[in-house]
Amino acid sequence: MRVFDGKRLGEPRTVVIDGALIGDDPAGAEEIDAAGAALLPGLIDAHVHLHGPGNLAALAAWGVTTGLDMACWPAERVASLREAGGVADFRTAGLPAIGPGGHHARMPGMPPEAVILTAAGARRHVEARAAEGVDYIKGVAEAPGEGGPPADALRALVEAAREYGLKTIVHAATPGAYTMAVESGAEFVTHTPIAGGVRAHDVAAMRSAGQRSIPTITMMEALLTAFMTSGPPPGRDHHLGEVLGDVGRLHRAGIEILAGTDANAQPSAPLPVPHGESLHHEFELMARAGMTPVEILRSATVLPARAFGLADRGAVRPGMRADLLLVNGDPTRDITATRDIRAVWCAGHPVTPAAAAGGLDDEAEPVVQLRSERLRTRPSCFFSA
């Protein structure tokens, strides 16, 4: 079995799962023949929306062992999801910070406290989210005059988050919103404009500031498909090729691209995107944007782990969390090989892959094969080289 080391598939070697971690002593462990397969770190989807445990189960069944949630509330729902075991792990922004207009303000169930109008309001928002134990802050930018938070409020949101040791992700789906997101100083800008593209000065500013992009091409493709069905929005012709071109420009400029899908299953969401499977589709779209298979694998393993401070995952080495994805074929040459899943482990728990489970939707209960207590507290299995 060859292991992806963040740059290539290395020479065949043995990997040990020791309870929830990757170990180095195979003594007493069950041997799994993984000849001809490739072992990857569990995948990380850098933009999802969680509504229930079925979302986490669907992620895991497709080898996505960590989901970075961009809006989940109330805090009680987050707490209940954190209790789920044997499924994908997650981090969350909790309640997002939005303006008084725009799509998010019209979403059913969006509480009034999400709206920020001033710098002081932005600081109160961060203080409240930090008290809830969120992992980062999410803001929603709109173009000037389109109902989003004022520019000074977005900047205050980012500054306040840093005071609490938190990073900020800002949503931006139009060129004007993208400029506001970049100028806010947020560490991450998520989405790619489907009308007008990313402006050259924003690309330059992002590179200078070391900001990262989570383009969610899958969601942008879904939006374009919906527009084409019901009639295109005003402005220049909107094609997926323009979005892919923007992602390619960002990548060539040296801006770090993280794989994220905007996966969601809430009835109030504008367009559903399935959890888990959609990340593999995102990979294929990223390849069309000009990224190599190795670059794409890094965008869903080592890079998001590093960017979001997840030091215990994103690589396959002793002491790391045993989040693992075993696939047939060579995904460093053919990125579609990530779909050919042989096995998945979430913190050492084996999870039935989606194909073996006959498909798994977002409302399904977690499908997890639990080991005995003895095997979970000792070296439980190893992959022969």
KOLROTI-790177 format. One record per residue (C-alpha): residue in one letter; x, y, z. Coordinates in nm, 4 decimals. Example, Ala and Ser with C-alpha at 12.3 -4.5 7.8 and 13.67 -1.06 7.14 Angstrom:
2
{r "A", {1.2300, -0.4500, 0.7800}}
{r "S", {1.3670, -0.1060, 0.7140}}
***
This chain:
385
{r "M", {0.0000, 0.0000, 0.0000}}
{r "R", {0.1282, 0.3419, -0.0971}}
{r "V", {0.0605, 0.6449, 0.1240}}
{r "F", {0.0031, 1.0035, 0.0138}}
{r "D", {0.2582, 1.2141, 0.1998}}
{r "G", {0.1262, 1.5526, 0.0905}}
{r "K", {0.3410, 1.5603, -0.2232}}
{r "R", {0.3299, 1.2136, -0.3778}}
{r "L", {0.2459, 0.8494, -0.3179}}
{r "G", {0.5431, 0.7031, -0.1337}}
{r "E", {0.6862, 0.3551, -0.1473}}
{r "P", {0.4692, 0.0726, -0.0049}}
{r "R", {0.4693, 0.0679, 0.3742}}
{r "T", {0.2739, -0.0424, 0.6789}}
{r "V", {0.0367, 0.1915, 0.8655}}
{r "V", {-0.1071, 0.1085, 1.2077}}
{r "I", {-0.4402, 0.2251, 1.3507}}
{r "D", {-0.4062, 0.2338, 1.7285}}
{r "G", {-0.7462, 0.3264, 1.8684}}
{r "A", {-0.8285, 0.6794, 1.7563}}
{r "L", {-0.4731, 0.7541, 1.6436}}
{r "I", {-0.2177, 0.6348, 1.3935}}
{r "G", {0.0355, 0.4208, 1.5765}}
{r "D", {0.3668, 0.2521, 1.5008}}
{r "D", {0.3451, -0.0887, 1.6708}}
{r "P", {0.1511, -0.3557, 1.4784}}
{r "A", {0.1864, -0.6181, 1.7515}}
{r "G", {-0.1472, -0.7859, 1.8208}}
{r "A", {-0.3294, -0.5945, 1.5521}}
{r "E", {-0.5605, -0.7261, 1.2828}}
{r "E", {-0.3912, -0.7167, 0.9424}}
{r "I", {-0.5708, -0.5616, 0.6454}}
{r "D", {-0.4374, -0.6402, 0.3003}}
{r "A", {-0.4253, -0.3101, 0.1146}}
{r "A", {-0.2055, -0.4198, -0.1740}}
{r "G", {-0.2543, -0.2066, -0.4816}}
{r "A", {-0.4460, 0.0629, -0.2922}}
{r "A", {-0.3593, 0.4203, -0.1986}}
{r "L", {-0.4034, 0.5527, 0.1537}}
{r "L", {-0.4930, 0.9194, 0.1923}}
{r "P", {-0.5523, 1.1359, 0.4974}}
{r "G", {-0.9243, 1.1747, 0.5568}}
{r "L", {-1.0567, 1.4538, 0.3358}}
{r "I", {-1.1560, 1.7967, 0.4681}}
{r "D", {-1.4446, 1.9903, 0.3115}}
{r "A", {-1.3694, 2.3534, 0.3907}}
{r "H", {-1.7273, 2.4789, 0.3429}}
{r "V", {-2.0309, 2.2803, 0.4552}}
{r "H", {-2.3565, 2.3492, 0.6364}}
{r "L", {-2.4697, 2.1022, 0.9007}}
{r "H", {-2.8279, 2.0436, 1.0020}}
{r "G", {-2.8205, 1.6994, 1.1648}}
{r "P", {-2.6103, 1.3856, 1.2282}}
{r "G", {-2.7086, 1.2452, 0.8894}}
{r "N", {-2.4969, 1.5166, 0.7276}}
{r "L", {-2.1925, 1.3972, 0.9230}}
{r "A", {-2.2647, 1.0358, 0.8296}}
{r "A", {-2.2921, 1.1258, 0.4618}}
{r "L", {-1.9597, 1.3105, 0.4751}}
{r "A", {-1.7863, 1.0134, 0.6366}}
{r "A", {-1.9287, 0.7622, 0.3888}}
{r "W", {-1.7534, 0.9527, 0.1094}}
{r "G", {-1.4207, 0.9744, 0.2920}}
{r "V", {-1.4742, 1.3302, 0.4174}}
{r "T", {-1.3697, 1.2927, 0.7795}}
{r "T", {-1.3814, 1.6636, 0.8704}}
{r "G", {-1.6380, 1.9240, 0.7685}}
{r "L", {-1.5823, 2.2947, 0.8283}}
{r "D", {-1.9307, 2.4276, 0.8937}}
{r "M", {-2.0047, 2.7848, 0.7948}}
{r "A", {-2.3365, 2.8445, 0.9708}}
{r "C", {-2.5024, 2.6275, 1.2335}}
{r "W", {-2.7320, 2.7492, 1.5072}}
{r "P", {-2.8606, 2.7547, 1.7733}}
{r "A", {-2.5756, 2.6618, 2.0034}}
{r "E", {-2.7797, 2.3672, 2.1320}}
{r "R", {-2.7796, 2.2112, 1.7844}}
{r "V", {-2.4040, 2.2496, 1.7625}}
{r "A", {-2.3655, 2.0856, 2.1021}}
{r "S", {-2.5808, 1.7887, 1.9996}}
{r "L", {-2.3795, 1.7391, 1.6810}}
{r "R", {-2.0557, 1.7415, 1.8791}}
{r "E", {-2.1841, 1.4382, 2.0685}}
{r "A", {-2.2111, 1.2270, 1.7520}}
{r "G", {-1.9550, 0.9478, 1.7431}}
{r "G", {-1.8034, 0.7398, 1.4671}}
{r "V", {-1.8875, 0.9935, 1.1976}}
{r "A", {-1.7120, 1.2939, 1.0465}}
{r "D", {-1.5682, 1.5481, 1.2865}}
{r "F", {-1.6469, 1.9149, 1.2348}}
{r "R", {-1.5698, 2.2726, 1.3283}}
{r "T", {-1.8203, 2.5566, 1.3109}}
{r "A", {-1.8702, 2.9309, 1.2876}}
{r "G", {-2.2047, 2.9115, 1.4643}}
{r "L", {-2.4375, 3.1970, 1.3721}}
{r "P", {-2.3058, 3.4082, 1.0802}}
{r "A", {-2.2852, 3.7869, 1.0799}}
{r "I", {-2.5068, 3.9320, 0.8066}}
{r "G", {-2.6518, 4.2661, 0.6963}}
{r "P", {-3.0172, 4.3754, 0.7082}}
{r "G", {-3.0799, 4.2938, 0.3392}}
{r "G", {-2.9634, 4.0350, 0.0902}}
{r "H", {-3.0526, 3.6684, 0.0653}}
{r "H", {-2.9326, 3.5646, 0.4104}}
{r "A", {-3.1552, 3.8191, 0.5846}}
{r "R", {-3.4543, 3.6567, 0.4135}}
{r "M", {-3.3687, 3.2999, 0.5062}}
{r "P", {-3.6391, 3.1401, 0.7241}}
{r "G", {-3.5242, 3.1019, 1.0823}}
{r "M", {-3.2388, 3.3508, 1.0648}}
{r "P", {-3.2415, 3.5212, 1.4070}}
{r "P", {-3.2286, 3.9013, 1.4274}}
{r "E", {-2.9100, 3.8847, 1.6327}}
{r "A", {-2.7230, 3.7764, 1.3175}}
{r "V", {-2.7576, 4.1273, 1.1739}}
{r "I", {-2.4686, 4.3666, 1.2336}}
{r "L", {-2.4989, 4.7343, 1.1423}}
{r "T", {-2.2019, 4.8930, 1.3177}}
{r "A", {-1.8496, 4.8189, 1.4341}}
{r "A", {-1.9792, 4.7936, 1.7900}}
{r "G", {-2.2418, 4.5446, 1.6783}}
{r "A", {-1.9729, 4.3395, 1.5063}}
{r "R", {-1.7696, 4.3242, 1.8261}}
{r "R", {-2.0772, 4.2123, 2.0226}}
{r "H", {-2.1392, 3.9410, 1.7643}}
{r "V", {-1.7869, 3.8048, 1.8024}}
{r "E", {-1.8097, 3.8193, 2.1809}}
{r "A", {-2.1334, 3.6178, 2.1754}}
{r "R", {-1.9982, 3.3571, 1.9322}}
{r "A", {-1.6762, 3.3208, 2.1291}}
{r "A", {-1.8814, 3.2598, 2.4458}}
{r "E", {-2.0603, 2.9799, 2.2593}}
{r "G", {-1.7270, 2.8176, 2.1769}}
{r "V", {-1.7208, 2.8597, 1.7994}}
{r "D", {-1.4057, 2.7701, 1.6095}}
{r "Y", {-1.3975, 3.0726, 1.3767}}
{r "I", {-1.6195, 3.3599, 1.2658}}
{r "K", {-1.8291, 3.3822, 0.9487}}
{r "G", {-1.9324, 3.7097, 0.7869}}
{r "V", {-2.1477, 3.7686, 0.4789}}
{r "A", {-2.0445, 4.0483, 0.2440}}
{r "E", {-2.2714, 4.2050, -0.0173}}
{r "A", {-2.1845, 4.4642, -0.2776}}
{r "P", {-2.2328, 4.8230, -0.1557}}
{r "G", {-2.6030, 4.9065, -0.1462}}
{r "E", {-2.7145, 4.5421, -0.1603}}
{r "G", {-2.7970, 4.4930, 0.2060}}
{r "G", {-2.4790, 4.3565, 0.3589}}
{r "P", {-2.2925, 4.4793, 0.6653}}
{r "P", {-2.1155, 4.8149, 0.6209}}
{r "A", {-1.7471, 4.7925, 0.5331}}
{r "D", {-1.6382, 4.9242, 0.8740}}
{r "A", {-1.8518, 4.6613, 1.0473}}
{r "L", {-1.6899, 4.3812, 0.8455}}
{r "R", {-1.3424, 4.5106, 0.9284}}
{r "A", {-1.4384, 4.5332, 1.2970}}
{r "L", {-1.5674, 4.1745, 1.2799}}
{r "V", {-1.2291, 4.0516, 1.1581}}
{r "E", {-1.0351, 4.2624, 1.4110}}
{r "A", {-1.2525, 4.1476, 1.7024}}
{r "A", {-1.2177, 3.7851, 1.5971}}
{r "R", {-0.8406, 3.8139, 1.6068}}
{r "E", {-0.8590, 3.9557, 1.9575}}
{r "Y", {-1.0290, 3.6285, 2.0553}}
{r "G", {-0.7762, 3.4198, 1.8636}}
{r "L", {-1.0268, 3.3357, 1.5899}}
{r "K", {-0.9987, 3.3509, 1.2122}}
{r "T", {-1.2698, 3.4892, 0.9864}}
{r "I", {-1.4294, 3.3591, 0.6679}}
{r "V", {-1.6264, 3.6069, 0.4566}}
{r "H", {-1.8890, 3.5015, 0.2018}}
{r "A", {-1.8702, 3.6884, -0.1293}}
{r "A", {-2.0698, 3.5879, -0.4386}}
{r "T", {-2.0493, 3.9060, -0.6502}}
{r "P", {-1.7541, 4.1213, -0.7601}}
{r "G", {-1.8512, 4.4074, -0.5285}}
{r "A", {-1.8945, 4.1712, -0.2350}}
{r "Y", {-1.5612, 4.0080, -0.3155}}
{r "T", {-1.3841, 4.3427, -0.2945}}
{r "M", {-1.5455, 4.4100, 0.0440}}
{r "A", {-1.4434, 4.0656, 0.1678}}
{r "V", {-1.0823, 4.1146, 0.0596}}
{r "E", {-1.0677, 4.4656, 0.2084}}
{r "S", {-1.2086, 4.3374, 0.5395}}
{r "G", {-0.8788, 4.1590, 0.6002}}
{r "A", {-1.0470, 3.8217, 0.6574}}
{r "E", {-0.8188, 3.5210, 0.6390}}
{r "F", {-1.0540, 3.3403, 0.3985}}
{r "V", {-1.2859, 3.4486, 0.1179}}
{r "T", {-1.5447, 3.1880, 0.0237}}
{r "H", {-1.7298, 3.1497, -0.3091}}
{r "T", {-1.6434, 3.2854, -0.6521}}
{r "P", {-1.8518, 3.5514, -0.8270}}
{r "I", {-2.0786, 3.4148, -1.0993}}
{r "A", {-2.1343, 3.7579, -1.2509}}
{r "G", {-1.8405, 3.9781, -1.3417}}
{r "G", {-1.5532, 3.7733, -1.2051}}
{r "V", {-1.2827, 3.8466, -0.9502}}
{r "R", {-1.1218, 4.1858, -1.0110}}
{r "A", {-0.7496, 4.2002, -1.0784}}
{r "H", {-0.6823, 4.4339, -0.7857}}
{r "D", {-0.8551, 4.1874, -0.5516}}
{r "V", {-0.6324, 3.9045, -0.6745}}
{r "A", {-0.3255, 4.1189, -0.6108}}
{r "A", {-0.4502, 4.2255, -0.2680}}
{r "M", {-0.5237, 3.8670, -0.1641}}
{r "R", {-0.1775, 3.7555, -0.2645}}
{r "S", {-0.0164, 4.0431, -0.0769}}
{r "A", {-0.2190, 3.9762, 0.2383}}
{r "G", {-0.1818, 3.5969, 0.2273}}
{r "Q", {-0.5583, 3.5441, 0.2117}}
{r "R", {-0.6961, 3.2085, 0.1067}}
{r "S", {-0.9813, 3.1204, -0.1304}}
{r "I", {-1.2545, 2.8608, -0.0799}}
{r "P", {-1.4228, 2.8913, -0.4221}}
{r "T", {-1.7076, 2.6362, -0.3820}}
{r "I", {-1.7244, 2.5800, -0.7581}}
{r "T", {-1.9897, 2.3132, -0.7071}}
{r "M", {-2.2331, 2.5640, -0.5589}}
{r "M", {-2.1554, 2.8233, -0.8238}}
{r "E", {-2.2213, 2.5600, -1.0909}}
{r "A", {-2.5547, 2.4798, -0.9266}}
{r "L", {-2.6499, 2.8477, -0.9197}}
{r "L", {-2.5574, 2.8905, -1.2851}}
{r "T", {-2.7637, 2.5867, -1.3779}}
{r "A", {-3.0619, 2.7316, -1.1924}}
{r "F", {-3.0177, 3.0673, -1.3638}}
{r "M", {-2.9933, 2.9041, -1.7050}}
{r "T", {-3.3142, 2.7123, -1.6359}}
{r "S", {-3.5125, 3.0146, -1.5239}}
{r "G", {-3.3377, 3.2746, -1.7383}}
{r "P", {-2.9915, 3.4288, -1.6859}}
{r "P", {-2.9395, 3.7140, -1.4402}}
{r "P", {-2.8663, 4.0615, -1.5802}}
{r "G", {-2.5167, 4.1577, -1.6918}}
{r "R", {-2.2583, 3.9689, -1.8922}}
{r "D", {-2.3087, 3.6144, -2.0053}}
{r "H", {-2.2564, 3.3760, -1.7154}}
{r "H", {-2.0890, 3.0480, -1.7787}}
{r "L", {-1.9146, 2.8013, -1.5622}}
{r "G", {-1.6015, 2.8622, -1.7677}}
{r "E", {-1.5762, 3.2117, -1.6204}}
{r "V", {-1.5855, 3.0755, -1.2669}}
{r "L", {-1.3244, 2.8131, -1.3524}}
{r "G", {-1.1145, 3.0860, -1.5112}}
{r "D", {-1.1261, 3.2907, -1.1911}}
{r "V", {-1.0192, 2.9930, -0.9821}}
{r "G", {-0.7347, 2.9293, -1.2238}}
{r "R", {-0.6235, 3.2946, -1.2021}}
{r "L", {-0.6286, 3.2870, -0.8227}}
{r "H", {-0.4286, 2.9654, -0.8218}}
{r "R", {-0.1695, 3.0900, -1.0721}}
{r "A", {-0.1306, 3.4081, -0.8668}}
{r "G", {-0.0125, 3.1960, -0.5752}}
{r "I", {-0.3290, 3.2236, -0.3665}}
{r "E", {-0.3926, 2.9101, -0.1651}}
{r "I", {-0.7077, 2.7310, -0.2801}}
{r "L", {-0.8984, 2.5146, -0.0318}}
{r "A", {-1.1561, 2.2602, -0.1475}}
{r "G", {-1.5064, 2.3390, -0.0234}}
{r "T", {-1.8514, 2.2671, -0.1610}}
{r "D", {-2.1178, 2.4615, 0.0325}}
{r "A", {-2.2853, 2.1252, 0.0938}}
{r "N", {-2.6237, 2.1741, 0.2561}}
{r "A", {-2.9535, 1.9966, 0.3056}}
{r "Q", {-3.1659, 2.2583, 0.4831}}
{r "P", {-3.5088, 2.3210, 0.3310}}
{r "S", {-3.4426, 2.6972, 0.3438}}
{r "A", {-3.1202, 2.6752, 0.1418}}
{r "P", {-3.1329, 2.8148, -0.2129}}
{r "L", {-2.9937, 2.4996, -0.3757}}
{r "P", {-2.9161, 2.1638, -0.2110}}
{r "V", {-2.5649, 2.0236, -0.2529}}
{r "P", {-2.5128, 1.6687, -0.1196}}
{r "H", {-2.2682, 1.6178, 0.1643}}
{r "G", {-1.9673, 1.4026, 0.0839}}
{r "E", {-2.0121, 1.3130, -0.2818}}
{r "S", {-2.0008, 1.6796, -0.3796}}
{r "L", {-1.6381, 1.7124, -0.2666}}
{r "H", {-1.5331, 1.4583, -0.5287}}
{r "H", {-1.7220, 1.6622, -0.7874}}
{r "E", {-1.5442, 1.9736, -0.6604}}
{r "F", {-1.2140, 1.7964, -0.7242}}
{r "E", {-1.3126, 1.7349, -1.0851}}
{r "L", {-1.4078, 2.1006, -1.1305}}
{r "M", {-1.0796, 2.2116, -0.9732}}
{r "A", {-0.8971, 1.9951, -1.2260}}
{r "R", {-1.0851, 2.1735, -1.5023}}
{r "A", {-0.9643, 2.5020, -1.3508}}
{r "G", {-0.6058, 2.3888, -1.4070}}
{r "M", {-0.5055, 2.2377, -1.0728}}
{r "T", {-0.3084, 1.9127, -1.0724}}
{r "P", {-0.4321, 1.6030, -0.8846}}
{r "V", {-0.1632, 1.6491, -0.6183}}
{r "E", {-0.2579, 2.0149, -0.5723}}
{r "I", {-0.6222, 1.9145, -0.5382}}
{r "L", {-0.5452, 1.6459, -0.2800}}
{r "R", {-0.3418, 1.8989, -0.0806}}
{r "S", {-0.6358, 2.1430, -0.0967}}
{r "A", {-0.8483, 1.8921, 0.0959}}
{r "T", {-0.5892, 1.7531, 0.3387}}
{r "V", {-0.2709, 1.9244, 0.4552}}
{r "L", {-0.3610, 2.2788, 0.3458}}
{r "P", {-0.6984, 2.3177, 0.5251}}
{r "A", {-0.5583, 2.1373, 0.8284}}
{r "R", {-0.2771, 2.3906, 0.8435}}
{r "A", {-0.4962, 2.6912, 0.7601}}
{r "F", {-0.7553, 2.6131, 1.0281}}
{r "G", {-0.5088, 2.5016, 1.2942}}
{r "L", {-0.6073, 2.1336, 1.2870}}
{r "A", {-0.2660, 2.0037, 1.3829}}
{r "D", {-0.3878, 1.6489, 1.4514}}
{r "R", {-0.5008, 1.5683, 1.0956}}
{r "G", {-0.4288, 1.6207, 0.7274}}
{r "A", {-0.1355, 1.3743, 0.7161}}
{r "V", {-0.0685, 1.0028, 0.7707}}
{r "R", {0.1942, 0.9624, 1.0403}}
{r "P", {0.2138, 0.8244, 1.3955}}
{r "G", {0.0390, 1.0331, 1.6567}}
{r "M", {-0.2064, 1.1877, 1.4126}}
{r "R", {-0.5805, 1.1291, 1.4307}}
{r "A", {-0.6707, 0.8076, 1.2461}}
{r "D", {-0.8850, 0.9765, 0.9808}}
{r "L", {-0.8061, 0.7724, 0.6735}}
{r "L", {-0.9344, 0.7056, 0.3230}}
{r "L", {-0.8289, 0.3944, 0.1309}}
{r "V", {-0.8945, 0.4079, -0.2429}}
{r "N", {-0.8225, 0.1943, -0.5460}}
{r "G", {-0.6063, 0.3430, -0.8169}}
{r "D", {-0.3694, 0.6374, -0.8077}}
{r "P", {-0.5435, 0.9693, -0.7244}}
{r "T", {-0.2163, 1.1595, -0.7754}}
{r "R", {-0.2524, 1.0810, -1.1459}}
{r "D", {-0.6310, 1.0563, -1.1810}}
{r "I", {-0.8284, 1.2610, -0.9297}}
{r "T", {-1.1472, 1.0648, -1.0011}}
{r "A", {-0.9842, 0.7711, -0.8183}}
{r "T", {-1.0933, 0.9319, -0.4907}}
{r "R", {-1.4443, 0.8079, -0.5722}}
{r "D", {-1.3308, 0.4425, -0.5797}}
{r "I", {-1.3401, 0.4029, -0.2034}}
{r "R", {-1.2316, 0.0775, -0.0448}}
{r "A", {-1.2471, 0.1834, 0.3224}}
{r "V", {-1.2867, 0.4851, 0.5512}}
{r "W", {-1.1891, 0.5431, 0.9142}}
{r "C", {-1.3003, 0.8346, 1.1325}}
{r "A", {-1.0804, 0.8571, 1.4429}}
{r "G", {-1.0115, 0.4856, 1.4060}}
{r "H", {-1.3754, 0.3832, 1.3595}}
{r "P", {-1.4358, 0.2078, 1.0267}}
{r "V", {-1.7269, 0.3584, 0.8348}}
{r "T", {-1.9164, 0.1822, 0.5579}}
{r "P", {-1.8386, 0.3596, 0.2282}}
{r "A", {-2.1327, 0.5103, 0.0429}}
{r "A", {-2.1102, 0.2641, -0.2468}}
{r "A", {-2.1081, -0.0361, -0.0130}}
{r "A", {-2.4040, 0.1080, 0.1774}}
{r "G", {-2.6022, 0.1424, -0.1438}}
{r "G", {-2.5696, 0.5200, -0.1295}}
{r "L", {-2.6235, 0.7405, 0.1718}}
{r "D", {-2.8356, 1.0531, 0.1790}}
{r "D", {-2.8176, 1.3449, 0.4172}}
{r "E", {-3.1079, 1.2227, 0.6294}}
{r "A", {-2.9612, 0.8778, 0.6920}}
{r "E", {-2.8514, 0.7648, 1.0338}}
{r "P", {-2.4777, 0.7065, 1.0774}}
{r "V", {-2.3590, 0.3716, 0.9414}}
{r "V", {-2.0625, 0.2806, 1.1587}}
{r "Q", {-1.8891, -0.0506, 1.2279}}
{r "L", {-1.7903, -0.0324, 1.5940}}
{r "R", {-1.4955, -0.2301, 1.7276}}
{r "S", {-1.4774, -0.3973, 2.0659}}
{r "E", {-1.3451, -0.1945, 2.3581}}
{r "R", {-1.0225, -0.3971, 2.3596}}
{r "L", {-0.9507, -0.3242, 1.9963}}
{r "R", {-1.0225, 0.0444, 2.0347}}
{r "T", {-0.7696, 0.0791, 2.3173}}
{r "R", {-0.4889, -0.1256, 2.1624}}
{r "P", {-0.3361, -0.1409, 1.8157}}
{r "S", {-0.6519, -0.2414, 1.6312}}
{r "C", {-0.5370, -0.2958, 1.2758}}
{r "F", {-0.2542, -0.2349, 1.0374}}
{r "F", {-0.2230, -0.2223, 0.6621}}
{r "S", {0.0364, -0.4549, 0.5164}}
{r "A", {0.2780, -0.3056, 0.2692}}
***
